[in-house]
Amino acid sequence: MEGTKFHPLILISLSINAIAMGIIACENYSQNNIGFTVTYTILFLFIIALTIYGVVRNRKIKRNSS
């Protein structure tokens, strides 16, 4: 059974959200809000991991279908 691909707009929106989380983490770090900084940094890393997984999965499915 062939796998389903992630839509490119979803991957773009994940990238934009990751950038926003990184900016928010930097702002909270400059204001010495360590709790928020850690939270947004973890969210940033999680969203980046999801984006990379989506890109790798799409390439793998494309390669297998050709």
Secondary structure, 3 states (H helix, E strand, C coil): CCCCCCCHHHHHHHHHHHHHHHHHHHHHHHCCCHHHHHHHHHHHHHHHHHHHHHHHHHHHHHHHHC
